[in-house]
Amino acid sequence: YIDRYLDADAYHSISSVQDATCEDLQKSAIGQELKNETGATWEVKGVRNSIEISRNDNELVCVGELLTAGNYSMLTMTVSDWEGELWVQYQAY
């Protein structure tokens, strides 16, 4: 999986957890490289049909169908507010 600080240029559509949507997270995932425990990496080619799993003031969690050259089929996408900084996490399974 990958954790990443939200660079304002790369993730311009996500400005806060409260305003973020699963569609925003889908778009931010495309092009990201994921790495598994053996060190193999692959690029996210697309995400579709994402749904909101949970939301509170500091975190939004969505899951969607993942398109990659790897063996995974689902992607969990999380955006979190960590002491005023936005972070995103992608986890494929």
C-alpha positions as CSV (number, residue, x, y, z in Angstrom):
1,Y,0.0,0.0,0.0
2,I,1.1,3.6,-0.2
3,D,0.7,6.6,2.2
4,R,1.2,10.0,0.8
5,Y,1.0,13.6,2.0
6,L,-1.5,15.4,-0.2
7,D,0.6,17.7,-2.5
8,A,-1.7,20.6,-3.4
9,D,-0.7,20.4,-7.1
10,A,-1.3,16.6,-7.4
11,Y,-4.5,16.5,-5.4
12,H,-6.1,19.9,-6.1
13,S,-9.6,18.5,-5.9
14,I,-9.2,17.5,-2.3
15,S,-9.0,20.5,0.0
16,S,-10.6,19.0,3.2
17,V,-11.9,15.8,4.5
18,Q,-15.4,17.3,4.9
19,D,-15.5,18.3,1.2
20,A,-13.8,15.2,-0.2
21,T,-15.8,12.5,-2.1
22,C,-15.1,9.0,-3.2
23,E,-14.9,10.3,-6.8
24,D,-12.1,12.6,-5.7
25,L,-10.2,9.7,-4.2
26,Q,-10.8,7.6,-7.3
27,K,-9.3,10.3,-9.5
28,S,-6.3,10.8,-7.1
29,A,-5.5,7.1,-7.2
30,I,-5.0,6.9,-11.0
31,G,-1.3,6.8,-11.8
32,Q,-0.2,6.0,-8.3
33,E,2.3,3.1,-7.8
34,L,1.4,0.5,-5.3
35,K,3.9,-1.9,-3.7
36,N,3.3,-5.2,-2.1
37,E,5.2,-6.9,0.8
38,T,7.7,-8.5,-1.7
39,G,8.6,-5.2,-3.2
40,A,6.7,-5.7,-6.5
41,T,5.1,-2.5,-7.8
42,W,2.4,-1.7,-10.3
43,E,0.5,1.4,-11.4
44,V,-3.2,2.1,-10.7
45,K,-4.8,2.3,-14.2
46,G,-8.3,3.1,-13.0
47,V,-10.8,2.8,-10.2
48,R,-14.6,2.5,-10.5
49,N,-17.7,2.0,-8.5
50,S,-16.3,3.4,-5.3
51,I,-18.5,3.6,-2.2
52,E,-18.2,5.4,1.1
53,I,-17.4,3.0,3.9
54,S,-17.0,5.5,6.7
55,R,-16.7,9.2,7.4
56,N,-16.1,11.5,10.3
57,D,-14.6,15.0,10.7
58,N,-11.0,13.7,10.3
59,E,-11.3,10.8,7.9
60,L,-13.1,9.5,4.8
61,V,-12.7,5.8,3.8
62,C,-13.9,4.5,0.4
63,V,-13.5,1.2,-1.5
64,G,-13.7,0.7,-5.2
65,E,-12.9,-1.7,-8.0
66,L,-9.2,-1.5,-9.0
67,L,-7.8,-1.8,-12.5
68,T,-4.0,-2.7,-12.6
69,A,-1.7,-5.2,-14.2
70,G,-1.4,-6.8,-10.7
71,N,-3.6,-9.5,-9.1
72,Y,-5.7,-7.3,-6.8
73,S,-9.3,-6.3,-7.5
74,M,-10.3,-3.9,-4.8
75,L,-8.8,-0.6,-3.5
76,T,-9.4,1.0,-0.2
77,M,-8.8,4.8,-0.3
78,T,-8.5,6.9,2.8
79,V,-8.0,10.6,3.2
80,S,-7.2,11.8,6.7
81,D,-6.6,15.1,8.4
82,W,-3.6,14.6,10.6
83,E,-3.1,17.8,12.7
84,G,-4.1,20.0,9.8
85,E,-2.3,18.1,7.1
86,L,-4.2,15.9,4.6
87,W,-2.8,12.4,4.0
88,V,-4.1,9.8,1.6
89,Q,-3.6,6.0,1.8
90,Y,-4.3,3.4,-0.8
91,Q,-4.5,-0.3,0.0
92,A,-5.2,-3.0,-2.6
93,Y,-6.5,-6.5,-1.8
